[in-house]
């Protein structure tokens, strides 16, 4: 797995009722910074076996072991706020970090 490393640019997105689209590059880490610490994942069975998810505080690290089509993942913040992601992975995915407002 290739760590995300240091980036000068980040992709900034707003959290709302629509899922945030995340396109991962296979065998590379992609970090997502959320506005609050993560307490849990809403339905862990919705996460594909090919997707590694680690969260520390308000940061989520996603890594795909192989390509997969869209999977919905919902992270629950400490306040109860839901962060909805539609995640897919391919060999042409993105690597830059995402900051959610």
Buried (B, 14 or more C-beta within 10 A) or exposed (E): EEEBEEEEEEBEBEBEEEBBEBBBBBBBBBBBBBEBEBEEBEEEEEBBEBBEBEBEEBBBBBBBBEBBEBBEBBBBBEEEBEBBBBBBBBEEBBBEBBEBE
